[in-house]
Amino acid sequence: MTQDASYYFMVSVPAALTEAGVSLGVRLSNYGRLAAVTTPLPDSHADLDDAVTDGALSAVDRRRVETALAELGCRIVPLRLLHLRYDGVTWLADDVPGASVLSYGPHAGEATWWTRFFEHL
């Protein structure tokens, strides 16, 4: 378990081990059986379809990741949804002096669903 994080597991698959030659990241959330797959960074692609179309993820590697996560009972959340502004109740939305919010996409620096479910808090 990662202390002070909204995720409990992160693995980085080196580019040398993927067919596309691009590193992959997988994070499992502390909240439910949610997973995020990045290719290679959280804001690189909107979802796995986009990553495959762009050549950052091969269809074979996609099936491997999806199968492994499904066997764990996890649901992959598309990054395009995770990069939306978080509208739930959280201290992350408060203006806390000295606090920084790690997020990506169009709302970088603001609390997003990525921040809530897959980032250090």
Order of alpha helices (4+ residues) and beta strands (2+ residues): beta-beta-beta-alpha-alpha-beta-alpha-alpha
